Amino acid sequence: MKKSLLFLLLFLSFQVSNAGVVILNGLTHVHQSASGQLITGVISLKNTDATEQRVIIYFNDLFQECGNETVLTADISHKNSIKNWLSTNVNEHVFKANEEYELIYTINVPNDVAIDGSYWGVLMVEIEKPIKEDELEFGVKLESKVRYGIQIIADINERTLSELEFYDIKIEEPDGNKLINVDLKNLGNFYVEPTLMLEVFNANGEQAKKVEVKFKKVYPNSCKSFSLDISGLPKGAYTAVLIADYGKNIYSIDLEFENK
């Protein structure tokens, strides 16, 4: 039997209808604090199944390196990790049918004046019991599990404005579509959640297309990729304005491209 792990890394409030155990209070938890303080948080879970469900809880670091995919790993860490500060009241729990449970975590921020900015990590909640078995082609069966990634963020001291940089901009054509792919870098100390907007104009100065990609988290000294679909434009030369807006500051850059 072939086993595979269905990894649901969810960054919004979401419930998987057949997952058995679901998260009730969101998949991002942000805390404002200061050095030397103890932070306490709660993750509310519920077993929606009529049978017992066992979950295990563990920590992963999250990397958003420029030019690479977002990575979750327990093998390496980074200087803004909460790995050594965070603890949970349990590492596993067996849910009774329809039971609700509160997973308690604490973040013990060191008393160090050098600590300033956003610090983060991901608590993984993995349902150990397989939730389904699908018959696949050639008679091979797939057992799936679900795991949730809950982002835990500690903002230490008062937030300051973050400068953004358009780290890389490429026009690519995967599967017949035409995309402007943007790597946006956060040069500040605190995470931001920018929205990207693209306004495209034809040779007559008329707006030919407007695209918007809603906010994504960009951590300090990290990059996040955004894809803006410009498919369907007639052939010709175009100018465009690319805007990144996170509510406190707005950044823009002018672009020119030709659609052949």
C-alpha positions in Angstrom: 0.0 0.0 0.0 1.3 3.4 -1.0 1.0 6.1 1.6 1.1 9.8 1.0 0.7 12.8 3.3 -1.8 15.4 2.2 -0.4 18.6 3.6 -2.9 21.3 4.2 -0.9 24.5 5.1 -3.7 26.9 5.6 -3.2 30.6 6.4 -6.9 31.5 6.8 -9.8 30.4 9.0 -10.8 27.1 7.3 -12.4 23.8 8.2 -11.9 20.6 6.2 -15.3 18.9 6.2 -13.9 15.4 6.3 -10.8 16.0 8.4 -12.3 14.9 11.7 -10.4 17.4 13.8 -10.7 21.1 12.7 -9.3 24.4 13.9 -12.0 26.7 15.3 -10.1 30.0 15.9 -8.0 30.7 12.9 -4.7 29.6 11.5 -2.7 32.8 12.2 -2.1 34.0 15.8 -0.4 37.4 16.3 0.8 38.7 19.7 2.1 42.2 20.5 4.6 42.0 23.4 8.0 43.1 24.7 11.3 41.5 25.7 11.1 39.7 29.0 7.4 39.0 28.7 5.5 35.7 28.7 2.9 35.3 26.0 0.1 32.8 26.3 -2.1 31.7 23.4 -4.9 29.1 22.7 -5.6 27.0 19.6 -9.2 25.7 19.8 -9.8 22.3 18.1 -12.8 20.1 17.7 -13.3 16.5 16.6 -16.2 16.6 14.3 -16.1 12.8 13.8 -18.0 10.2 15.7 -14.9 8.2 16.4 -11.7 8.9 18.3 -9.0 10.9 16.5 -5.4 11.2 17.6 -3.4 14.3 16.8 0.3 15.1 17.3 1.7 18.6 17.7 5.2 19.7 16.7 7.1 22.8 15.6 8.4 23.9 12.2 10.4 26.9 11.1 9.1 28.9 8.1 11.5 30.3 5.5 10.7 32.7 2.7 14.0 33.0 1.0 14.2 35.2 -2.0 14.2 33.2 -5.2 13.0 30.0 -3.5 9.7 28.5 -2.5 8.4 28.9 1.0 9.8 26.1 3.2 8.6 24.5 6.4 11.2 22.4 8.2 12.3 21.2 11.6 15.9 20.6 10.5 17.2 24.2 10.5 16.2 27.5 12.1 16.8 31.2 11.7 17.5 34.2 13.9 13.8 35.3 14.1 12.5 31.9 15.1 10.4 31.4 18.2 11.5 27.8 18.3 13.5 28.1 21.6 10.9 30.3 23.2 7.7 28.3 22.5 6.2 25.4 24.4 2.9 23.6 24.4 0.9 22.0 27.2 0.8 18.7 25.3 2.6 17.1 22.3 -0.4 14.8 21.4 -4.0 14.4 22.3 -6.6 11.7 21.6 -10.0 13.3 20.9 -13.2 11.6 22.0 -16.1 11.8 19.6 -17.2 15.4 19.1 -14.8 16.6 21.8 -13.6 20.2 21.8 -10.1 20.9 23.2 -7.9 23.9 23.8 -4.2 23.6 23.0 -2.3 26.0 25.1 1.1 27.5 24.0 3.4 29.9 25.7 6.2 32.1 24.3 8.8 33.1 26.8 10.5 36.1 25.2 14.1 36.6 26.6 14.8 39.8 28.5 17.2 41.2 25.8 17.0 44.8 24.5 18.4 43.6 21.2 15.2 41.6 20.5 13.0 43.8 18.3 10.6 43.1 15.4 8.6 40.1 14.3 9.5 36.6 15.4 7.6 33.6 14.1 7.2 29.9 13.6 4.5 27.3 12.7 2.8 24.9 15.1 1.8 21.7 13.2 -1.3 19.8 14.2 -1.3 16.5 12.4 -4.2 14.1 12.4 -2.4 10.7 12.8 -5.4 8.5 11.8 -5.8 8.2 8.0 -9.0 10.1 7.0 -9.8 8.4 3.7 -8.6 5.7 1.3 -9.1 6.4 -2.4 -8.9 3.8 -5.1 -6.4 5.1 -7.7 -5.6 4.0 -11.2 -3.9 0.6 -11.6 -5.4 -0.5 -8.3 -3.0 1.5 -6.1 -4.5 2.9 -3.0 -3.7 6.2 -1.3 -4.0 6.8 2.4 -4.2 10.5 3.3 -3.6 12.4 6.4 -4.3 16.0 7.2 -2.0 18.4 9.0 -2.6 22.1 9.7 0.0 24.8 9.9 -0.8 27.5 12.5 1.4 30.5 12.1 2.4 32.0 15.5 3.8 35.5 15.3 5.3 37.6 18.2 5.7 41.3 17.4 8.3 42.5 20.0 8.1 46.2 20.9 6.2 48.9 18.9 5.8 48.3 15.2 7.9 50.4 12.9 7.3 51.0 9.1 8.9 48.4 6.8 10.4 49.3 3.5 9.6 47.0 0.5 11.7 46.2 -2.5 10.6 44.7 -5.8 13.3 42.1 -5.6 12.6 40.3 -9.0 10.0 40.8 -11.7 9.6 38.3 -14.6 7.1 37.8 -17.4 6.4 34.1 -17.8 4.0 32.0 -19.9 3.2 28.7 -18.1 0.5 26.5 -19.7 -0.4 29.2 -22.3 -1.1 31.8 -19.7 0.8 35.1 -19.4 1.9 36.1 -15.9 3.9 38.8 -14.3 5.7 37.1 -11.4 6.9 39.3 -8.6 9.2 38.6 -5.7 8.5 41.2 -3.1 11.1 41.7 -0.3 10.5 43.1 3.2 13.5 45.1 4.3 12.0 46.0 7.7 11.9 44.5 11.1 8.2 43.6 11.2 6.1 41.4 9.0 3.7 43.1 6.5 0.7 42.0 4.5 0.8 43.9 1.2 -1.7 43.8 -1.7 -0.2 44.0 -5.2 -2.0 45.9 -7.9 -1.1 46.1 -11.6 -2.6 48.7 -14.0 -1.8 48.0 -17.7 -2.2 50.7 -20.4 -2.1 50.3 -24.2 -0.2 52.6 -26.6 -3.0 55.1 -26.5 -2.8 55.5 -22.8 -6.1 53.6 -22.2 -6.4 51.2 -19.4 -6.2 47.7 -20.9 -6.2 45.6 -17.7 -6.3 45.9 -13.9 -5.2 43.0 -11.7 -5.1 42.7 -7.9 -3.6 40.0 -5.7 -4.9 40.2 -2.1 -2.5 40.4 0.8 0.1 37.8 1.7 2.5 37.8 4.7 6.0 38.9 4.0 8.4 38.3 6.9 11.4 40.5 7.7 14.4 40.0 5.4 12.3 37.6 3.4 10.5 37.5 0.0 7.0 36.4 -1.1 6.0 35.6 -4.6 3.0 37.1 -6.3 1.5 36.2 -9.7 -0.5 38.7 -11.7 -2.3 37.2 -14.7 -2.2 39.4 -17.8 -3.5 36.8 -20.2 -5.9 38.0 -23.0 -4.2 41.2 -23.9 -4.1 41.9 -27.6 -0.8 42.1 -29.4 1.0 45.4 -28.9 3.2 47.5 -26.6 2.1 48.2 -23.1 3.1 50.2 -20.1 2.1 49.3 -16.6 2.3 50.5 -13.0 2.9 47.9 -10.3 1.9 48.9 -6.8 2.5 47.3 -3.4 0.3 48.6 -0.6 0.3 47.3 3.0 -1.8 50.1 4.5 1.1 52.2 5.9 3.3 52.7 2.9 2.8 52.4 -0.9 5.5 51.4 -3.3 5.3 51.5 -7.1 7.4 50.8 -10.1 6.8 51.5 -13.9 7.0 48.6 -16.3 7.1 48.3 -20.1 6.5 45.1 -22.1 5.3 43.9 -25.5 2.7 41.2 -26.1 3.7 39.4 -29.2 
